[in-house]
């Protein structure tokens, strides 16, 4: 009797688990298909006031992409307010591939990472596909007499 109950329980688990795994795989493949490719990415600049304030960190910008691939809306979350504004402005200049199959809007999260360094005199912009940009900035020295 116990073996019979174990077999029924195992059968029930399999009946429910297999469709869940299949649905999760389908959702994952759909989300990958709906992620638009970047046609034009624009790097942010480091606002002077943010340099003076020593503002650093990551800013995530949620963008709504229309069917033509243009950014219709950009809303920053997280990070310093000084960096959010420039991140939103730059995000609106990005361009993505046009939508297929009648999709009107897609949502993408862009990530902008701002870093101040003192060990190099090189300003560096690194694009990390698909949606991340890292800006490393060397602030000029302030010389006082």
Secondary structure, 3 states (H helix, E strand, C coil): CHHHHHHHHHHHHHHHHHHHHHHHHHHHHHHHHHCCCEEECCCCCCCHHHHHCCCCEEEEEEEEECCCCEEEEEEEECCCHHHHHHHHHHHCCCEECCCCCCCCCEEEEEEEEEEEECCCCCCEEEEECCCEEEEEEECCCCCCC
